[in-house]
Amino acid sequence: MCKIQNVFKRGLSKLAKVHPFIFEGLPVRGFLVQMQDTWTEILSRRRLNPETGEYPKPVRALLGEMTAAAVLLQSNIKFDGALILQIWGDGPLKVAVVEVQPDLRVRATAKVVGEVSEDALLSEMINRNHMGRCSITYDPQNRRRGQQPYQGVVPLDRDNGESYERLSDILEQYMRRSEQLDTTIVLGTDDDSCAGILIQRMPIKGQDNLGGNQQDIEQDALDQNEDYKRISILTKSLTTQELLTLKSDVILHRLFWEERLAHLATDESSAVTPYFGCTCSRQRVAAMIQGLGLEEAESILEEKSNIDVSCDFCGANYIFDAVDTALLFNNQTLQPPAPDVLQ
């Protein structure tokens, strides 16, 4: 873990939890996440970067929703590798990225290349000429030789050509197209926290653990399961204010008090905790420099005297002088890394 992270080290907030639940007897499950310290740390690192300053308000809102959504998606699939949620396009917000590891270690960043107004819509930020895209990449932790990460990509436009303005709508459409599963997502964020709830219809066949309610096979198709439709409508009634301010058990009780709901995390202590953590390191930067080749590295040194690389996710700064660089290309042991600093 980067030394810079110690600057922001704090106790984990009680709100930073993922709560899985299931509707007994129905092919429907859900996840609820609420994050406070994890999200404010991401914002703090960006705010303290003198080269960039803080994100514009609409960018913060989008990145916060992406952070909550990426944690929900990783929790849902239990994938042994990194899940990377990315949106890019042709507006002043060039790209926004959230990466979540299997243990729910989270990092997020966005690149702004133009002016973003305080009330900018999603389409104005990243889909001005209908070139915007959203992708979810699953990168296995122990990739075999030649194995490529799996990636699904969807446009930021509806079938009628109109732009989506809500991230939740984009992700619901992604799940329908890529996974063939009905999915309902509600997201919310402000400068203090980000949160989300995901409801998904599971395939009826093979779900012996659900027990009790044998439904016609026709209900296993998209848009056909009446139980899921009812639960989806209830979920969509949740307001952003409720999602961000109420405790998880209060939210679930208000929404589903008439349903037979089983909490898969039996108490607060057993709920999974997302946390901020960056995977950058001096060794990884060294490998990147080696990938540039000796000629390119020497060209940078001639121009700037040092190769100076900053991590967009956490702000850690890695400096390689001429001696460090020569050692890289002479296949000698890398010297002990210099302390990471916030640029």
Number of C-alpha atoms within 10 A of each C-alpha: 10 18 12 18 20 9 10 14 11 11 7 15 14 14 23 22 23 27 25 22 19 19 19 18 16 24 24 23 21 23 22 26 28 31 28 22 24 26 28 19 21 23 22 14 22 21 14 14 15 10 9 11 13 16 18 16 16 18 23 19 18 22 27 29 23 29 29 28 28 26 30 26 19 22 25 16 10 12 17 15 19 21 29 22 24 22 26 22 22 18 23 18 24 18 21 21 22 24 27 27 25 19 17 22 18 26 24 26 22 22 16 19 11 11 12 19 14 10 10 15 17 22 22 18 25 25 26 15 12 17 15 23 19 21 18 23 17 20 19 17 13 9 11 8 6 6 10 11 14 11 14 14 15 18 22 29 18 12 8 6 10 11 20 17 15 16 21 21 16 20 23 18 21 21 17 14 14 13 11 14 20 25 27 24 23 25 25 24 26 19 13 15 22 30 31 28 27 23 23 22 25 17 16 21 11 8 12 10 10 16 11 10 11 13 13 9 12 10 15 18 14 13 14 13 21 10 14 24 16 10 20 20 12 13 21 13 10 17 12 16 11 13 24 24 13 13 13 21 13 12 19 19 12 13 16 14 11 8 13 11 18 13 17 14 14 12 10 15 10 12 17 17 22 27 22 20 22 23 15 18 17 21 12 11 18 19 11 11 19 16 11 11 11 14 9 13 19 18 12 13 17 12 9 11 13 19 20 14 17 17 17 18 21 26 22 23 20 24 19 21 13 15 10 18 21 16 13 19 14 8 9 10 9 14 10 7 13 11 13 18 16 18 15
